[in-house]
């Protein structure tokens, strides 16, 4: 015997599983957009700070001489810190 699936979770309430799934997907998409916005904001704030620190290190000869540019070092530092700031 085959059961016909209508898309409704229960006939009594009339809730459609397709509608529930779309709502869940839109909430997930909204959360993802929010997190992407937060990451971009962190990059905009942190990158200039790390770039300034790296430039000062180069000018004051602090630490060993690195092969990468100040821009590359600041970018590497920024993207290595962001995962720790996004942990919940």
Backbone as ProteinMPNN parsed JSONL, in Angstrom:
{"seq_chain_A": "XXXXXXXXXXXXXXXXXXXXXXXXXXXXXXXXXXXXXXXXXXXXXXXXXXXXXXXXXXXXXXXXXXXXXXXXXXXXXXXXXXXXXXXX", "coords_chain_A": {"N_chain_A": [[0.84, -1.174, 0.0], [0.65, 2.158, -0.885], [1.48, 5.358, 0.387], [0.066, 8.462, 0.012], [1.685, 11.47, -0.3], [1.021, 14.674, 0.683], [2.2, 17.051, 1.325], [1.435, 18.34, 3.543], [1.875, 18.634, 7.049], [0.15, 17.897, 9.093], [-3.251, 17.103, 8.812], [-5.061, 18.334, 10.48], [-4.018, 20.781, 11.447], [-3.131, 22.0, 9.147], [-0.672, 22.931, 8.367], [1.873, 23.544, 6.134], [4.621, 21.704, 5.062], [6.413, 22.597, 3.189], [6.218, 25.367, 3.368], [7.19, 25.786, 5.93], [9.83, 24.933, 5.617], [10.812, 26.851, 3.793], [10.683, 29.141, 5.353], [12.561, 28.504, 7.31], [14.85, 28.378, 5.717], [15.045, 31.021, 4.859], [15.544, 32.318, 7.251], [18.029, 31.252, 7.847], [19.511, 32.211, 5.679], [19.315, 34.93, 6.185], [20.69, 35.092, 8.605], [23.216, 34.309, 7.725], [23.825, 36.41, 5.969], [23.977, 38.461, 7.816], [26.173, 37.629, 9.356], [28.168, 37.734, 7.378], [28.208, 40.468, 6.944], [29.147, 41.328, 9.439], [31.731, 40.207, 9.416], [32.904, 41.595, 7.293], [32.829, 44.169, 8.373], [34.553, 43.832, 10.558], [36.945, 43.342, 9.172], [37.322, 45.808, 7.925], [37.759, 47.392, 10.153], [39.884, 46.125, 11.583], [42.019, 45.689, 9.741], [43.336, 48.221, 9.016], [44.429, 48.8, 11.538], [46.219, 46.646, 12.039], [47.863, 47.064, 9.844], [49.032, 49.515, 10.43], [50.449, 48.818, 12.766], [52.234, 46.925, 11.699], [53.644, 48.518, 9.902], [54.878, 50.293, 11.688], [56.506, 48.464, 13.045], [58.265, 47.786, 11.008], [59.506, 50.249, 10.531], [60.742, 50.764, 12.973], [62.384, 48.637, 13.202], [61.729, 46.297, 14.663], [61.815, 43.003, 15.754], [62.355, 40.174, 13.525], [63.432, 40.453, 10.103], [61.007, 40.334, 7.662], [59.885, 38.558, 4.758], [57.552, 39.134, 3.444], [55.322, 41.774, 2.34], [54.202, 44.79, 4.046], [51.474, 45.085, 3.674], [50.658, 42.43, 3.045], [51.347, 41.099, 5.433], [49.687, 42.44, 7.27], [47.194, 41.735, 6.247], [47.281, 38.94, 6.591], [47.431, 38.798, 9.396], [44.993, 39.995, 10.091], [43.061, 38.205, 8.987], [43.683, 35.984, 10.472], [42.864, 36.566, 13.024], [40.126, 37.072, 12.941], [38.463, 34.626, 12.955], [38.528, 33.958, 15.701], [37.181, 36.073, 16.855], [34.635, 35.657, 15.934], [33.707, 33.418, 17.218], [31.304, 31.761, 19.237]], "CA_chain_A": [[0.0, 0.0, 0.0], [1.429, 3.395, -0.978], [0.895, 6.492, 1.09], [0.128, 9.68, -0.784], [2.203, 12.6, 0.47], [0.378, 15.89, 0.203], [2.965, 18.24, 1.676], [0.956, 18.84, 4.822], [2.366, 17.885, 8.199], [-1.018, 17.287, 9.724], [-4.472, 17.638, 8.228], [-5.807, 19.13, 11.456], [-3.493, 22.144, 11.543], [-2.996, 22.54, 7.803], [0.647, 23.514, 8.154], [2.542, 22.975, 4.975], [6.039, 21.515, 5.344], [7.174, 23.423, 2.254], [6.254, 26.712, 3.911], [8.078, 25.77, 7.086], [11.202, 24.839, 5.132], [11.198, 28.131, 3.215], [10.911, 30.064, 6.455], [13.84, 28.132, 7.906], [15.915, 28.75, 4.792], [15.19, 32.473, 4.838], [16.206, 32.701, 8.501], [19.43, 30.877, 7.703], [20.109, 33.154, 4.739], [19.41, 36.214, 6.88], [21.777, 34.976, 9.578], [24.46, 34.266, 6.96], [24.092, 37.78, 5.507], [24.374, 39.228, 8.991], [27.54, 37.239, 9.693], [29.044, 38.28, 6.339], [28.335, 41.899, 7.219], [30.016, 41.468, 10.609], [33.109, 39.896, 9.017], [33.392, 42.743, 6.505], [33.049, 45.273, 9.304], [35.782, 43.532, 11.296], [38.09, 43.538, 8.279], [37.483, 47.249, 7.742], [38.283, 47.966, 11.397], [41.139, 45.523, 12.017], [43.11, 45.76, 8.775], [44.173, 49.426, 9.197], [45.179, 48.701, 12.803], [47.354, 45.746, 11.831], [48.758, 47.682, 8.876], [49.782, 50.53, 11.176], [51.388, 48.107, 13.639], [53.266, 46.319, 10.853], [54.466, 49.61, 9.385], [55.717, 50.758, 12.799], [57.531, 47.438, 13.272], [59.287, 47.904, 9.953], [60.254, 51.49, 10.711], [61.531, 50.686, 14.199], [63.205, 47.418, 13.103], [61.375, 45.378, 15.747], [61.663, 41.628, 15.277], [63.16, 39.78, 12.372], [63.031, 40.982, 8.801], [60.102, 39.411, 6.985], [59.92, 38.615, 3.304], [56.278, 39.65, 2.942], [55.104, 43.21, 2.455], [53.376, 45.218, 5.182], [50.095, 44.787, 3.299], [50.435, 40.985, 3.185], [51.398, 40.752, 6.856], [48.479, 42.964, 7.899], [46.086, 40.902, 5.771], [47.413, 37.647, 7.257], [47.076, 38.996, 10.808], [43.556, 40.269, 10.168], [42.27, 36.999, 8.751], [43.95, 34.981, 11.502], [42.186, 36.984, 14.251], [38.664, 37.106, 12.758], [37.741, 33.44, 13.457], [38.407, 33.988, 17.164], [36.169, 37.054, 17.229], [33.322, 35.153, 15.522], [33.294, 32.263, 18.034], [30.205, 32.073, 20.159]], "C_chain_A": [[0.89, 1.244, 0.0], [0.693, 4.518, -0.258], [1.104, 7.727, 0.225], [0.616, 10.825, 0.104], [1.662, 13.89, -0.126], [1.194, 17.142, 0.478], [2.514, 18.857, 2.981], [1.481, 17.962, 5.945], [1.213, 17.21, 8.921], [-2.271, 17.908, 9.126], [-5.228, 18.552, 9.181], [-5.329, 20.579, 11.493], [-3.345, 22.792, 10.184], [-1.656, 23.199, 7.534], [1.34, 22.8, 7.006], [4.034, 22.882, 5.273], [6.897, 22.358, 4.408], [7.284, 24.852, 2.774], [7.192, 26.793, 5.105], [9.533, 25.718, 6.643], [11.672, 26.154, 4.532], [11.468, 29.156, 4.291], [12.253, 29.771, 7.119], [15.009, 28.525, 7.031], [16.119, 30.252, 4.781], [15.844, 32.974, 6.126], [17.69, 32.395, 8.443], [20.15, 31.845, 6.775], [20.286, 34.52, 5.391], [20.555, 36.198, 7.888], [23.13, 34.99, 8.868], [24.829, 35.661, 6.449], [24.573, 38.645, 6.655], [25.817, 38.912, 9.386], [28.531, 37.763, 8.659], [29.267, 39.766, 6.55], [29.273, 42.142, 8.402], [31.477, 41.204, 10.252], [33.688, 41.05, 8.218], [33.704, 43.937, 7.405], [34.326, 45.06, 10.114], [37.019, 43.734, 10.431], [38.371, 45.026, 8.104], [38.09, 47.894, 8.988], [39.681, 47.441, 11.709], [42.297, 45.715, 11.041], [43.948, 47.035, 8.926], [44.993, 49.393, 10.488], [46.41, 47.821, 12.637], [48.352, 46.328, 10.833], [49.625, 48.739, 9.555], [50.829, 49.882, 12.078], [52.542, 47.533, 12.82], [54.205, 47.385, 10.278], [55.394, 50.146, 10.472], [56.823, 49.754, 13.112], [58.653, 47.554, 12.254], [60.147, 49.144, 10.156], [61.175, 51.435, 11.926], [62.428, 49.447, 14.248], [62.978, 46.472, 14.278], [61.174, 43.993, 15.15], [62.528, 41.357, 14.062], [62.606, 40.404, 11.089], [62.184, 39.936, 8.084], [60.193, 39.607, 5.483], [58.65, 39.23, 2.721], [56.19, 41.154, 3.122], [54.26, 43.52, 3.69], [51.91, 44.89, 4.917], [49.779, 43.309, 3.507], [50.438, 40.546, 4.643], [50.147, 41.225, 7.591], [47.262, 42.132, 7.503], [46.101, 39.544, 6.465], [47.0, 37.757, 8.724], [45.574, 39.207, 10.976], [42.743, 38.996, 10.022], [42.59, 35.879, 9.741], [43.229, 35.317, 12.811], [40.668, 36.861, 14.127], [37.969, 35.83, 13.218], [37.552, 33.425, 14.967], [37.351, 34.997, 17.607], [34.764, 36.583, 16.898], [32.865, 33.945, 16.326], [32.207, 32.69, 19.012], [30.233, 31.157, 21.34]], "O_chain_A": [[1.798, 1.349, 0.825], [-0.534, 4.612, -0.289], [2.215, 7.989, -0.236], [0.018, 11.108, 1.142], [1.836, 14.152, -1.316], [0.903, 18.197, -0.085], [3.139, 19.795, 3.476], [1.534, 16.737, 5.833], [1.324, 16.049, 9.314], [-2.334, 19.125, 8.953], [-5.954, 19.445, 8.743], [-6.142, 21.5, 11.563], [-3.424, 24.016, 10.073], [-1.519, 23.951, 6.568], [1.366, 21.571, 6.951], [4.647, 23.866, 5.689], [7.988, 22.787, 4.785], [8.333, 25.481, 2.636], [7.913, 27.779, 5.262], [10.382, 26.388, 7.231], [12.822, 26.543, 4.738], [12.389, 29.962, 4.16], [12.997, 30.694, 7.451], [16.047, 28.957, 7.533], [17.256, 30.716, 4.702], [16.608, 33.94, 6.103], [18.513, 33.172, 8.926], [21.277, 32.253, 7.056], [21.296, 35.189, 5.172], [21.299, 37.172, 8.011], [24.08, 35.608, 9.349], [25.995, 36.053, 6.487], [25.473, 39.468, 6.488], [26.589, 39.813, 9.711], [29.626, 38.194, 9.022], [30.375, 40.27, 6.362], [30.097, 43.056, 8.367], [32.367, 41.905, 10.735], [34.834, 41.444, 8.435], [34.71, 44.624, 7.224], [35.091, 46.0, 10.329], [38.033, 44.244, 10.909], [39.526, 45.451, 8.132], [38.858, 48.85, 8.875], [40.569, 48.218, 12.061], [43.438, 45.887, 11.468], [45.175, 46.94, 8.962], [46.115, 49.897, 10.529], [47.51, 48.197, 13.042], [49.557, 46.108, 10.962], [50.82, 48.837, 9.277], [51.967, 50.347, 12.144], [53.702, 47.65, 13.215], [55.414, 47.172, 10.183], [56.565, 50.422, 10.209], [57.951, 50.146, 13.411], [59.832, 47.437, 12.588], [61.364, 49.101, 9.978], [62.268, 52.002, 11.904], [63.147, 49.236, 15.225], [63.93, 45.912, 14.822], [60.455, 43.829, 14.164], [63.321, 42.196, 13.634], [61.45, 40.822, 11.03], [62.603, 38.79, 7.922], [60.535, 40.687, 5.002], [58.677, 39.784, 1.622], [56.892, 41.736, 3.949], [53.678, 42.622, 4.298], [51.189, 44.467, 5.82], [48.745, 42.972, 4.084], [49.624, 39.714, 5.044], [49.606, 40.507, 8.431], [46.398, 41.858, 8.336], [45.055, 39.049, 6.883], [46.289, 36.89, 9.232], [44.961, 38.662, 11.894], [41.847, 38.726, 10.822], [41.832, 34.914, 9.835], [43.008, 34.424, 13.63], [39.994, 36.573, 15.116], [36.919, 35.946, 13.85], [36.537, 32.937, 15.463], [36.695, 34.795, 18.629], [33.797, 37.047, 17.503], [31.74, 33.483, 16.14], [32.197, 33.807, 19.53], [29.385, 31.266, 22.226]]}, "name": "protein", "num_of_chains": 1, "seq": "XXXXXXXXXXXXXXXXXXXXXXXXXXXXXXXXXXXXXXXXXXXXXXXXXXXXXXXXXXXXXXXXXXXXXXXXXXXXXXXXXXXXXXXX"}
